[in-house]
Amino acid sequence: MLLMGHATAATTEKAPKYDRQNIYDTSSSRPVPHASFMSVEKFKQYKSCAAKAKNDKDKAGCGKYQYNVPYSFRDETLRVGKDIRQAWQRFEDRYYWRAMLNLNSPFMNLSHCTIDFGQNQEAAKPEFIVNTEDSMYPKELAGKIPRQDIKDELNMDSYSILPNVPNTDYCAGAKLDLTLMYLPGTCFYLGSAKLFCIEGDQETLNPLAPRPIAFQYGEAVNRIKAATLTAEKLYQADYQKDILEAIKPTAKFSPLLWDTLLTGALVAPTQTLKPDLLGLAQKGKDAGTRLGGVFAATAPVYYAQGLTGNAVTLPLRVHTLPALTDVLANPNPPGVWKLEEFKRTFPPQPSPVYERFGYTNLFSAWTRPTVKLLPEAAAAKPLRQMIYMATGNNVSIQIPPVVVPLPAPVLIKEFAAGLPYAGLQTHFTWQSVPEGYEVPRVSGVPLIDYLF
């Protein structure tokens, strides 16, 4: 086991400080392809308990510290990522249309709740990337390992003047509000000459339309705030149900929940069907180029052979960290730490390749509280404004008079930057982890284990 460390090696450089808590241990193809993880805290408890055990029966009661998880194929984790995106898109879309429904009641109740304008477009599959961030490795490697932010794209694939969700998603529970919201303004014309207007000072988005004589702006704001409460109470609960449905274990997807989604993360070891050895060879060259110095010539050989007794990799031994034989006194991970940490950029591979090269790829999902304005993308905000659909009238004086209604939409400026949201949001990504190194974002201990 990689927790046990390696022989002590001298070092001529300042060693980083590691504090391993939850690590990836190893991969195996038997009895089924799976990855093993370890809780360092649980391992310490086990060692302490086992030392006091009088027999094997007592030792068997010392608890688990190793957790085995079957591999899922990359395409299946892409499906899970798509479903997580779909869950958020449903939440965001129904929130906006409930706000518009509230604001424009009762007229929108009669239109949108009678006719279903929902487009029902599925979310696009996410882009597969291997996430790397500075928090994953020691500060001594800052700027050396290329950064790749997560790309879960939690937004609509396209923003439209029509809903994507069915009208049952935002009409359910909505009541007709018959409060008189405005008195329409009227302008009188004789031919093409404007005679006079009866209107107020409420600005509208149509300068050609008479302004409303009166408009209940405060009531409009309150209607939108009521939609926010509906979203944060009812729609948020449905969103969490959709997330649980998206990440549930299936015959093709085997996740491991570490603590809870809110305090830890879910991980699923991810593999591909076909190896990409040329891609790995290129990663070795990339590591040598970015780390420089002795690593320029030795990185590709190290990844292919490890610290074997040859002249090429011999200089790398001074770049290993001091290690003891027992994890209780050994916070340091194994191997040449700079090159091992660079494995966090490595792509997914079949599980036998992971065994050979000493790393694995993981799909990861986690839920965290967030405060934001929806939609987040600046380009999408013009299509998601809160607008009350008022009208004004132009009257042509003739026999008989001709009344021409004109749209006089009123922008509710308090929400021009977006609808406020304070609640939970589930993110996801893929990340690679070297053997014996920390798994990002997880905490505590896994809640379940897979029995082989």
C-alpha angles and dihedrals in degrees: 000000000000091000088074093068132211138273115301112268130194118242131203096192135065107275120225120240114249126190105183116196109154117020142177106242110183147313128243136183095212133120085352127343105278144150125230126217132188136209106216092202092052090047090055090050090049093051092049092048094044091052089060096042116114096200144001091273091058091046091052088062094056093095137241128296101164124068125194123205128183118236120256121206118252094241090058092051088051087056090052091049090051091052091050089053090047091053092054094044090053091051095046095046097047090047092056095046093046088054091050090046092052092045095049099038130172096019097052090046087061094047110032097031091049098044119039109225093174114139094200094205116170119236116260119250112264123250111260112237135157106238118222124175135172091248090065097067140029119291089243087076096051109138093010099084113057112246120233117182121210116271105199090136098210097195140081115294086226133003116225141176085243127069120253095202122070115264091249087071094065105017097057109108094005115135130205111259109204096184110137103246102183149354112233119239120234133207123194123216134191104200104313094333118102109225103184143320134226104208145125134236099262108126118231135189092245113068090188093062125080112256118246114269088223133002128187097226095166091053090051091054091048092051090056092046088054089056089052090056090050091051095047094047109031105018092043090056091050089048091056090050090052090050092051089050091050096052100037116126116263136173087273102035123059113180128180115214110213108205101313135326089249098051101023134007145257117245131189120187106236129207139172131223097234126048121234103205093160088057090052091049089053090050088055090054091046091053091051092049096047097041094042126182116065090353094066092077101024105046098081091046092047093054091047099043110011121217095333123163098268134117094247098061098030093094089057093068091082088060095062119099125245109270136185129201096254128058090215088077099024120081092164123101122227132260132026096329098208093052092041092053089050087063085077085082094053119117127239117278139172113288095254088060089052089053091051098045099035105238142084139209120234136196107219134190130180139170124223137171114260140181117204147134118254128259097031099194112089091216091058098051097083089060093049103053124138104243129171109215101227124162137210131201133234112198120201109206107228138107106308100016115240117222116201114190115211128193112253102181116192118215114217096218097194088074099039090111091050144280113301118245128184112173145077129322128184119219130188141189144149124256137175123227129194120228111275095016134115121278107228123242098004123118139174115014135307115270095217141021133209113239117217 
